[in-house]
């Protein structure tokens, strides 16, 4: 859900900027220390993700302020009411001194991380100059944050937050809402139908020569990754990694552990700044675990998850070698500045996978495929580098994922274990 209203048209000499930064950090942009996180998630358990964003415009439009949240459908009205109460509380009561100081310290201490490279500094200075800010804006930022008082915070909350003039957007089945939403104002319903995914991209016709060459490239890749015997001996793997993910709020640091039990079981535990989530698939169905409880995975997600497990090279390469799969050679393309052979491979869903094999090392250095799991069909790429030896099998420790050519996540593996002793309860739904 999104709850908000128009924001502020900001000018270079805008006097309330620093008080607004502190105010919105206290309200919802300050992560786990923010009021929305404490009240909505920690105290009442109504949301997995919750926060607020104040976007001030530099041009003609007024920007926007909004709070956002994800909650259970049968808690929708309760969550909306609580978010509005938190906003009203910030307007009605001065911020306690310890909360104010903690927020200012956090903003001041984190400010330096926006200037870790010369490029970041140059970009910031360029944008400030373009928007007409004073040359000393960055140099005086921390001092101006430190000067903000509790009275300043309450004043800008009263001036710029309008709980009586909110636009509320929710997505869900209205039959399952805990209360009718018209208690918050007039309701405008928009029916949303998830589109059917397009038909699988067909494999092109291939000559005997292309199919034979594909087998030669595959054999070289199997050997480079450790050999058929070593790869066939891999029954499961556990991968721990740290990643930077692009989000609407900017880069987000996450940690995760992925469990693969071949041929088709999968579990991924992820720690986000807002909390933890687990996705589990037992080969036919699955579920998601969040702080709000356990939810089943929609049936349309089963095929993309099966494809994801299929694409793991430790399973994919020996599977293609030992089964009559019609793979074909489709030319070459540069990956990270070096030539790679392209193999076309049908996935379990029928979608075509492009497998890029380095002509130098024979490692798999890139995967490209279509994904319709979120209701919109996009092209995803996985680039793999920094191959290392784990029990005789070569595996990548640096993984980049792009969506439609744009960076989505960049991961560094911290631990890679083959054939671990895994408890069956990892893939069982908790009671």
C-alpha positions as CSV (number, residue, x, y, z in Angstrom):
1,X,0.0,0.0,0.0
2,X,1.0,3.6,-0.5
3,X,-0.4,6.5,1.6
4,X,0.6,10.0,0.8
5,X,0.0,13.4,-0.8
6,X,1.9,16.1,-2.8
7,X,5.2,17.1,-1.4
8,X,7.3,20.3,-1.7
9,X,8.7,22.3,-4.6
10,X,12.2,23.0,-3.3
11,X,14.2,26.1,-4.1
12,X,18.0,26.5,-3.6
13,X,17.4,28.6,-0.4
14,X,14.6,26.3,0.9
15,X,14.8,26.9,4.7
16,X,13.1,23.7,5.9
17,X,15.2,21.2,4.1
18,X,17.4,20.0,7.0
19,X,14.4,19.8,9.5
20,X,12.5,17.8,6.9
21,X,15.4,15.4,6.5
22,X,15.4,14.8,10.2
23,X,11.6,14.6,10.5
24,X,11.2,12.0,7.7
25,X,14.1,9.9,9.1
26,X,12.3,9.8,12.4
27,X,9.0,9.0,10.7
28,X,9.9,6.3,8.3
29,X,13.2,6.7,6.4
30,X,15.5,5.8,9.3
31,X,15.2,2.0,8.9
32,X,14.6,-0.1,12.1
33,X,14.8,3.0,14.3
34,X,12.0,4.8,12.6
35,X,8.6,5.2,14.2
36,X,6.7,3.4,11.4
37,X,9.0,0.4,11.7
38,X,8.8,0.3,15.5
39,X,5.0,0.7,15.6
40,X,3.7,-1.1,12.5
41,X,6.2,-3.9,12.3
42,X,7.8,-4.5,15.7
43,X,4.9,-3.7,18.1
44,X,1.9,-4.8,16.1
45,X,3.4,-7.2,13.6
46,X,1.3,-5.8,10.7
47,X,4.0,-5.4,8.1
48,X,7.2,-6.9,6.7
49,X,8.3,-3.7,5.0
50,X,7.2,-0.2,6.1
51,X,8.7,3.3,5.8
52,X,8.2,6.7,4.3
53,X,9.8,8.9,1.6
54,X,9.8,12.6,1.2
55,X,10.6,13.6,-2.4
56,X,11.1,17.4,-2.9
57,X,11.0,18.6,-6.5
58,X,13.6,21.0,-7.9
59,X,11.4,22.0,-10.9
60,X,7.7,22.8,-11.5
61,X,6.0,19.8,-9.9
62,X,5.6,19.6,-6.1
63,X,7.2,16.2,-5.5
64,X,5.5,13.9,-3.1
65,X,5.5,12.4,0.4
66,X,4.3,8.9,1.0
67,X,4.4,6.0,3.4
68,X,4.6,2.5,2.1
69,X,3.9,-0.9,3.5
70,X,3.2,-4.6,2.8
71,X,0.7,-6.3,5.0
72,X,-1.7,-9.2,5.1
73,X,-5.0,-8.5,3.3
74,X,-7.0,-9.1,6.4
75,X,-5.0,-6.4,8.3
76,X,-5.2,-3.7,5.6
77,X,-7.5,-1.2,7.3
78,X,-5.7,-1.8,10.7
79,X,-2.3,-1.0,9.1
80,X,-3.6,2.1,7.4
81,X,-5.1,3.4,10.6
82,X,-1.9,2.8,12.5
83,X,0.2,4.6,9.9
84,X,-2.1,7.6,10.0
85,X,-1.9,7.6,13.8
86,X,1.9,7.6,13.7
87,X,1.9,10.6,11.3
88,X,-0.5,12.4,13.6
89,X,1.7,11.7,16.6
90,X,4.7,13.3,15.0
91,X,2.6,16.4,14.3
92,X,1.0,16.6,17.8
93,X,3.9,15.9,20.2
94,X,7.5,17.2,20.2
95,X,10.2,14.5,19.5
96,X,12.0,13.3,22.7
97,X,15.6,14.4,23.0
98,X,17.1,11.0,22.8
99,X,15.2,10.1,19.6
100,X,16.1,13.4,18.0
101,X,19.8,13.0,18.8
102,X,20.0,9.4,17.6
103,X,18.4,10.4,14.3
104,X,20.8,13.3,13.8
105,X,23.8,11.2,14.7
106,X,22.7,8.6,12.2
107,X,22.3,11.2,9.3
108,X,25.7,12.8,10.1
109,X,27.6,9.5,10.4
110,X,26.2,8.1,7.2
111,X,26.7,11.3,5.2
112,X,30.3,10.5,4.4
113,X,29.4,7.2,2.6
114,X,27.9,9.2,-0.3
115,X,31.4,10.5,-1.1
116,X,33.6,7.4,-1.3
117,X,34.9,8.1,-4.8
118,X,36.0,11.1,-6.8
119,X,33.1,10.3,-9.2
120,X,30.5,10.5,-6.5
121,X,31.9,13.9,-5.2
122,X,32.0,15.3,-8.7
123,X,28.5,14.2,-9.5
124,X,27.1,15.7,-6.2
125,X,28.9,19.0,-6.9
126,X,27.7,19.1,-10.5
127,X,24.0,18.5,-9.5
128,X,24.1,21.1,-6.7
129,X,25.6,23.7,-9.0
130,X,23.0,22.8,-11.7
131,X,20.2,23.3,-9.2
132,X,21.6,26.6,-7.9
133,X,22.7,25.6,-4.5
134,X,25.5,27.4,-2.7
135,X,29.0,26.1,-3.1
136,X,29.3,25.2,0.6
137,X,26.1,23.2,0.8
138,X,28.0,19.9,1.2
139,X,30.5,21.3,3.6
140,X,27.8,22.7,5.9
141,X,25.4,19.8,5.7
142,X,26.4,18.1,8.9
143,X,26.4,21.4,10.9
144,X,22.9,22.2,9.6
145,X,21.6,18.8,10.5
146,X,23.1,19.2,14.0
147,X,21.3,22.5,14.5
148,X,17.8,20.9,14.0
149,X,15.7,21.1,17.2
150,X,12.6,19.2,18.4
151,X,10.6,22.4,17.7
152,X,11.9,22.5,14.1
153,X,10.8,18.8,13.6
154,X,7.3,19.4,14.9
155,X,6.9,22.6,12.9
156,X,7.8,21.0,9.6
157,X,5.6,17.9,10.4
158,X,2.7,20.3,11.0
159,X,3.5,22.3,7.9
160,X,4.1,19.5,5.4
161,X,2.3,16.4,6.6
162,X,-1.5,16.4,6.1
163,X,-3.2,13.3,7.5
164,X,-6.6,14.8,6.5
165,X,-5.7,15.0,2.8
166,X,-4.2,11.6,2.0
167,X,-4.5,9.5,-1.1
168,X,-4.4,5.8,-0.2
169,X,-3.6,3.1,-2.8
170,X,-3.9,-0.5,-1.9
171,X,-3.7,-3.7,-4.0
172,X,-5.6,-6.7,-2.8
173,X,-8.9,-8.6,-2.7
174,X,-11.4,-6.3,-1.2
175,X,-13.5,-9.3,0.0
176,X,-10.6,-10.1,2.4
177,X,-10.1,-6.6,3.9
178,X,-10.6,-6.5,7.6
179,X,-12.9,-3.4,7.2
180,X,-14.3,-1.5,4.3
181,X,-11.9,1.1,3.1
182,X,-14.5,3.8,2.6
183,X,-14.0,4.8,6.3
184,X,-10.9,6.6,4.9
185,X,-12.8,8.4,2.1
186,X,-14.3,7.8,-1.3
187,X,-13.1,4.5,-2.9
188,X,-12.2,4.3,-6.6
189,X,-11.8,0.6,-7.6
190,X,-9.5,-0.4,-10.5
191,X,-9.6,-4.0,-11.6
192,X,-6.2,-5.5,-12.3
193,X,-5.8,-8.7,-14.2
194,X,-2.4,-10.3,-14.3
195,X,-1.6,-10.9,-18.0
196,X,-1.0,-14.4,-19.2
197,X,2.7,-14.9,-20.0
198,X,3.6,-15.0,-23.6
199,X,4.3,-18.3,-25.3
200,X,7.8,-19.7,-24.8
201,X,10.4,-18.4,-27.2
202,X,10.8,-21.3,-29.7
203,X,14.2,-22.8,-30.4
204,X,15.3,-22.0,-34.0
205,X,15.9,-24.8,-36.5
206,X,19.5,-25.9,-36.4
207,X,21.8,-27.8,-38.7
208,X,23.6,-31.0,-37.9
209,X,26.8,-29.0,-37.9
210,X,25.6,-26.5,-35.3
211,X,24.3,-29.3,-33.0
212,X,27.6,-31.2,-33.3
213,X,29.6,-28.1,-32.5
214,X,27.4,-27.4,-29.5
215,X,28.3,-30.9,-28.1
216,X,32.0,-30.2,-28.6
217,X,31.7,-26.9,-26.7
218,X,29.7,-28.5,-24.0
219,X,32.3,-31.3,-23.6
220,X,35.0,-28.7,-23.2
221,X,33.0,-26.8,-20.6
222,X,32.2,-29.9,-18.6
223,X,36.0,-30.7,-18.5
224,X,36.8,-27.1,-17.5
225,X,34.3,-27.1,-14.6
226,X,35.8,-30.3,-13.1
227,X,34.9,-33.1,-15.3
228,X,31.8,-35.3,-15.7
229,X,32.5,-37.5,-12.7
230,X,33.0,-34.6,-10.3
231,X,29.9,-32.8,-11.5
232,X,27.7,-35.8,-11.3
233,X,28.8,-36.3,-7.7
234,X,27.2,-33.0,-6.7
235,X,23.9,-33.8,-5.1
236,X,23.4,-30.5,-3.3
237,X,25.1,-27.2,-2.7
238,X,24.9,-24.4,-0.1
239,X,25.9,-20.9,-1.2
240,X,26.3,-17.9,1.2
241,X,26.7,-14.5,-0.4
242,X,26.6,-10.8,0.2
243,X,24.9,-8.6,-2.4
244,X,24.1,-5.0,-3.3
245,X,20.7,-4.8,-4.9
246,X,19.2,-1.8,-6.7
247,X,15.8,-0.7,-5.2
248,X,13.5,2.3,-5.7
249,X,15.1,3.8,-2.6
250,X,18.7,3.2,-3.9
251,X,21.3,0.5,-3.3
252,X,20.4,-2.0,-0.7
253,X,22.8,-4.3,1.1
254,X,21.5,-7.9,1.6
255,X,22.9,-11.2,2.7
256,X,21.6,-14.6,1.7
257,X,22.0,-18.4,1.8
258,X,20.7,-20.5,-1.1
259,X,20.2,-24.3,-0.8
260,X,20.0,-26.4,-3.9
261,X,19.1,-30.1,-3.7
262,X,19.2,-31.5,-7.2
263,X,17.3,-32.0,-9.4
264,X,14.6,-29.6,-8.2
265,X,14.5,-28.5,-4.5
266,X,15.4,-25.0,-3.6
267,X,15.5,-22.7,-0.5
268,X,16.7,-19.2,-0.2
269,X,17.0,-17.3,3.1
270,X,17.6,-13.5,2.6
271,X,18.3,-10.8,5.2
272,X,17.1,-7.4,4.0
273,X,17.6,-4.1,6.0
274,X,13.9,-4.4,6.8
275,X,14.0,-8.0,7.9
276,X,14.3,-11.6,6.8
277,X,12.4,-13.7,4.2
278,X,12.7,-17.3,3.1
279,X,11.5,-18.8,-0.2
280,X,11.1,-22.6,-0.3
281,X,10.3,-25.0,-3.2
282,X,10.1,-28.7,-2.8
283,X,10.0,-29.7,-6.5
284,X,6.3,-29.2,-7.0
285,X,5.0,-26.4,-4.7
286,X,6.4,-24.0,-2.2
287,X,5.9,-21.2,0.2
288,X,7.3,-17.9,1.5
289,X,8.1,-17.2,5.1
290,X,8.1,-13.6,6.3
291,X,7.6,-12.0,9.7
292,X,3.9,-11.8,8.8
293,X,3.7,-15.6,8.5
294,X,3.7,-18.3,5.8
295,X,2.2,-17.7,2.3
296,X,2.0,-20.3,-0.5
297,X,3.9,-19.6,-3.7
298,X,1.4,-18.9,-6.6
299,X,1.2,-21.9,-9.0
300,X,2.6,-19.7,-11.8
301,X,5.8,-19.3,-9.9
302,X,6.6,-23.0,-9.9
303,X,7.9,-23.2,-13.5
304,X,10.3,-20.2,-13.1
305,X,11.7,-21.7,-9.9
306,X,12.3,-25.0,-11.6
307,X,14.1,-23.2,-14.4
308,X,16.3,-21.4,-11.9
309,X,17.4,-24.6,-10.3
310,X,18.0,-26.1,-13.8
311,X,20.3,-23.2,-14.7
312,X,22.8,-24.0,-11.9
313,X,25.9,-25.0,-13.9
314,X,26.9,-27.8,-11.5
315,X,23.7,-29.6,-12.5
316,X,23.1,-28.2,-15.9
317,X,26.3,-29.3,-17.6
318,X,26.2,-33.0,-16.6
319,X,22.5,-33.1,-17.3
320,X,23.0,-31.8,-20.8
321,X,25.9,-34.2,-21.3
322,X,24.0,-37.3,-20.3
323,X,20.6,-36.6,-21.8
324,X,19.3,-36.2,-25.4
325,X,18.7,-32.5,-25.2
326,X,18.7,-30.6,-28.5
327,X,21.2,-27.9,-27.8
328,X,22.7,-25.9,-30.6
329,X,25.5,-23.5,-31.4
330,X,24.4,-20.0,-32.2
331,X,27.6,-18.0,-32.9
332,X,29.8,-15.9,-30.6
333,X,29.5,-12.8,-28.6
334,X,31.9,-10.8,-26.4
335,X,31.4,-11.2,-22.6
336,X,33.6,-8.9,-20.4
337,X,35.7,-8.1,-23.5
338,X,36.4,-11.8,-24.5
339,X,34.7,-14.0,-27.0
340,X,32.2,-16.6,-25.8
341,X,30.3,-19.3,-27.7
342,X,26.6,-19.2,-27.5
343,X,24.6,-22.4,-26.9
344,X,20.8,-22.5,-27.1
345,X,19.2,-24.8,-24.5
346,X,15.5,-25.6,-23.8
347,X,14.6,-25.2,-20.1
348,X,12.0,-27.4,-18.3
349,X,9.3,-24.6,-18.9
350,X,10.1,-24.6,-22.6
351,X,11.7,-21.2,-22.5
352,X,15.0,-20.9,-24.3
353,X,18.2,-20.4,-22.4
354,X,21.3,-18.8,-23.9
355,X,24.4,-20.3,-22.4
356,X,27.7,-18.3,-23.0
357,X,30.9,-20.4,-22.8
358,X,34.2,-18.6,-22.7
359,X,36.4,-19.6,-25.7
360,X,39.4,-19.1,-23.5
361,X,38.6,-20.8,-20.2
362,X,35.5,-22.8,-21.3
363,X,33.8,-21.6,-18.1
364,X,30.1,-20.6,-18.4
365,X,30.4,-16.8,-18.1
366,X,26.9,-15.7,-18.9
367,X,23.3,-16.9,-19.0
368,X,20.4,-15.0,-20.8
369,X,16.8,-15.9,-20.6
370,X,13.2,-14.5,-20.5
371,X,11.4,-14.3,-17.1
372,X,7.6,-13.8,-16.7
373,X,7.3,-14.7,-13.0
374,X,6.2,-11.2,-11.9
375,X,3.5,-10.8,-14.6
376,X,5.8,-8.8,-16.9
377,X,8.1,-10.5,-19.3
378,X,11.7,-9.3,-19.0
379,X,15.1,-10.4,-20.2
380,X,17.5,-11.4,-17.4
381,X,21.2,-11.9,-17.6
382,X,23.5,-13.6,-15.1
383,X,27.2,-12.9,-15.5
384,X,29.7,-15.2,-13.6
385,X,33.3,-14.6,-12.9
386,X,36.1,-15.3,-10.3
387,X,35.9,-19.0,-10.7
388,X,37.4,-21.0,-7.8
389,X,37.9,-24.7,-7.0
390,X,35.5,-26.3,-4.5
391,X,36.2,-30.0,-4.0
392,X,37.4,-30.3,-7.5
393,X,34.5,-28.4,-9.1
394,X,34.9,-24.9,-10.5
395,X,32.3,-22.4,-9.3
396,X,31.8,-18.6,-9.7
397,X,32.3,-16.3,-6.7
398,X,31.3,-13.1,-8.4
399,X,27.8,-13.0,-9.9
400,X,26.0,-10.0,-11.5
401,X,22.4,-10.1,-12.5
402,X,20.9,-7.6,-15.0
403,X,17.3,-7.0,-15.9
404,X,16.6,-5.5,-19.3
405,X,20.3,-4.5,-19.5
406,X,20.3,-2.6,-16.1
407,X,22.2,-3.7,-13.0
408,X,19.9,-5.5,-10.6
409,X,22.2,-7.3,-8.1
410,X,25.9,-7.8,-7.7
411,X,26.9,-10.7,-5.4
412,X,30.1,-11.9,-3.8
413,X,30.1,-15.5,-2.5
414,X,31.4,-15.9,1.0
415,X,31.0,-19.6,1.3
416,X,30.4,-22.4,-1.1
417,X,29.7,-26.0,0.1
418,X,29.0,-29.1,-2.0
419,X,27.2,-32.1,-0.7
420,X,26.4,-30.7,2.7
421,X,24.4,-32.6,5.3
422,X,21.0,-31.0,5.1
423,X,17.9,-31.5,7.3
424,X,14.7,-32.4,5.4
425,X,12.9,-29.8,7.5
426,X,14.5,-27.1,5.4
427,X,11.9,-27.8,2.7
428,X,9.0,-28.4,5.0
429,X,6.4,-25.8,5.8
430,X,6.6,-24.8,9.5
431,X,3.6,-25.7,11.6
